[in-house]
Amino acid sequence: MNTNYQTMVKLFAVFAVILLISCNNDENIPQNHSESSEPVAGEWYMYQGISDNLQRRTYFELKRDGSYLVCKAEVTREGAVDYGSGSYTLNGKSMKLSYKMYETSKTDEYIIRSVGKYDMHLFLPSIQQEEIDYRIIETKYMKVGEIANALISDSEFIPDSYKSDDERVVEVDKGGTFHALRQGTAYILIHSSIGTAVVRVVVEADTYIENFVKYMGENIRIATNAYGVNTYYEGPFGRDDLNQRWYFLIDDLISELVFLYDQDGIINHIMLQLRYYQDVEQVKKAFYDHYLYEKEVGYLCLYSSEKTARKVQIKIDEETGIIHFYYASDYDPFAEVDNLVKKVAAMTITEFDSNYGITDEDRNQGFKIIYDVYNEVFTHMIVYFDFAKEKIIEIDLLTQDSVSMDDLDSWYGQHYIMTKEHSYMNDTPRLHVRFDQNTDFGLLVVSYYITK
């Protein structure tokens, strides 16, 4: 499958970044440097630009307790990258940042050239790179269509130019008026003779998440109008009747957004990936005023919308930071993937190759992993081949860690014939299904054995 399918799974598994070190003494609390009266602590932004092929944005917050948060987001046509947080210590003119990325501990040691009221000049000797970071002086919240201006209290700071790092979200005119164009986050660089200050503008922040329900039942063109300027992948979602449009976003809240739509272009399922550092509990609170709370199933919270003609449910996966929107009456996560398994099981290897592609690596290892089965029950599918007989012999489904053996028995017991404990049979096509515990990953695996 296209590597874009791997992106969300990869993000779920490895892009959670953790705090590594706490600074416990006064020496490690950021102090003023002799070259400047300005502290290092605060929020900083590094402008890196946006082009057609690459979007990149970095900002970080250095806290006085020695911890720091960095959002380094990069988007290409192959996917999105998002990391990390950790700790920092100061030692004279150097600053050491410690963090974890891809499960590997890393340390970057910067030379602090100077720290001004609005600019911090750093040098990273390991790659011989100079860096200029600009202080974030304000976060402004706006609605689409609103206009606003930055209010800078420093009488010495006289702006002479303005620049938005993402004019798709916020435009700024020569007079310094911000124009909010669409949902998202933009950083406005305000230049003066004494330095460059930054204002973060969050558009529709207070209703950002819950606004996604408005796309349910709409044509995909509506979503394209709102997000079409972003990098995206488009293609089938493993079922004949579903397509996906998968957006990779440069945004402080959401890294990826997937719209699933039918052959008529009508959206019936939406998935979005929160960035790793978002507080899911705070996100859940954003729903309380807009949705009726029904019940909890493990770490998946379900809500019903009062504002749509059809009942919409929202499931919030607290561990992965993925939020699902779907029609409650239409959606069965077990059936969704089971139908795909039956479709694949009926294929010859040649048919499978034409639909999903079999690489040389797949042939050498004897199986192919399919990533587009992700929902709140399953994570991905593994298809095993017997090339000598030119047939598919087994299909395995890996489950989410919240799924229990009772959950599997409950669904398969209603749709398959039970042959023995945790084992079932279906004749369309002829499949034997067995549930096993994968001891390496601690997950349940649903194995379909094809006996046609």
FENGITA-V608019 format. One line per field, one symbol per residue. ss: DSSP state (2 for helix, 1 for strand, 0 for the rest). burial: # if it has 9 or more other C-alpha atoms within 8 Angstrom, else .. A space follows every 50 residues. Layout:
# FENGITA-V608019
ss=???
burial=???
This chain:
# FENGITA-V608019
ss=00022222222222000000000002220000000000000111110001 00001111111100001111111111001111111111111001111111 10011111111111100011111100001111111111111100001110 00000000001111000001110000111100011111111100111111 11102220022222200012222222200011111100000011111100 00011111111000011111111100000222222000001111111001 11111000000111111000011111100000222222222222200022 22222200022222201111000000011111111100001111111110 00002222222222201111001111100111111111000011111111 00
burial=...#########.##########....###.##..#.#########...# ...##########..############.############..######## #.......########.########.....######..#.##.#..#... ......#.#.##.####.####...#################..###### #####..#.#.#..##.###.###.#.#..###..##....######### ##.#########..############......##.###.###......## #####.....########..#######.....#..##..###..#.###. .##....#...##..######.##..##########...########### ..#.#..##.###..#.#...#####..#######..#....######## ..
